Amino acid sequence: QDRDDWHLQFLTSRDLRRRQVRSQLDGFIARVTSNAFARLLKSTGKPVVDIYYENPLPGFAVVKTKHEAVGILAAEHFLDRRFKNFAYCPYGGGRTSAYCLKSFVRRLHRAGFGCNVYSAKSEPSYNIDESEHIRDVLAPPKDAKQLEKWLISLPKPVAVFCPSDLRAWQINGICRSAGINVPREVAILGLDNDIIICGTAKPMISSIDPNSRKIGYTAAETLAEMMEAVIPERMIVRQIPPSGVVARSSSETAPVTPPWLADALVYIQRNAKHGISASDVFSELGLSHTLVTRVFRRTLGVTVQEEIAKTRLEEARRLLSTTELSITQIAKMSGFHSVTYFMQSFSKAFGIAAGSWRANVKQSPAY
């Protein structure tokens, strides 16, 4: 909307094979999904901004999600839900999967946990066009039997991160066919927050939002800079932090007993930011204050109110690291009634002021 003089055309790789189409364009923002496509774009001599980063070429600019931050976010989503068993299921190879895996495993190791990584006998291809991608969604994966065997072998309950909503969809379907309960036995988290894939799955799939709007805006800004100057000889790489986890039914669980305790934790995860108190949890469960408090202390080592406060602080940290909202706005959106109380609680919990923590995170290579 900032560039009224731009005319946008939405093209497939097939369209760009026609010389007449290529000659009419001044620059490209593209998902460069194959070496052949990369070479085709390179041959135009026009500025290219790649938003995929699997087949980079000198002279291309890159605007991409900070995938190291994605892996950390995925691990912390599951750690916050007290999982002890973790698995990673890639969809093909490539840079995205490698970066996500490395940071996911590193964060789990810091917390004292390992990770079971799925390895397919034959990797799915990334060189697909739009129609083939839709067919992939609708059809069982080629490695379905191997995936089912792997899922059955995992210790339960287990948290599975897939760096692709498509892979998360496939895992969800295989669990259903194999009689594995999602999310009680297998909790699933995807990446991309594809509304169609995540929203039509049963149960609906939790996913990390890669901040696509910001990626698109930054890609357009970068292309404008390239068209107004000399095409750079060395690669420009701009990384955008993910927006956060969009929690849906596939990961809304807690691997604890009795079942009502898991229900209580899910209720707190959903509603802590809305200003609930311990009495709201007791009312939701329909159980006595004494019983709930005793089981919380014995099983989790905290009171109900302490669990609510912990969940609010984690939400505040998510907002601090993924948004530019003010401290006052974040305090309110996290469920704190007072910004002063929020700042005191944050400093007490993490040993650092909220503003300083945000500054440190922004400077971290993983963010």
Secondary structure, DSSP 8 states (H G I E B T S, - for coil): ---TT-------HHHHTSHHHHHT-S-EEE---SHHHHHHHHHTTS-EEESS-SS--TT-EEEEE-HHHHHHHHHHHHHHTT---EEE--SS-SHHHHHHHHHHHHHHHHTT---EE---SS---S---HHHHHHHHHS--TTHHHHHHHHHHS-SSEEEE-SSHHHHHHHHHHHHHHT--TTTTEEEEEES--HHHHHHSSS--EEEE--HHHHHHHHHHHHHHHHTS---SS-EEEEE---EEE--GGG---S-SSHHHHHHHHHHHHHGGGT--HHHHHHHHT--HHHHHHHHHHHHSS-HHHHHHHHHHHHHHHHHHH----HHHHHHHTT-S-HHHHHHHHHHHHSS-HHHHHHHHHHSTT-
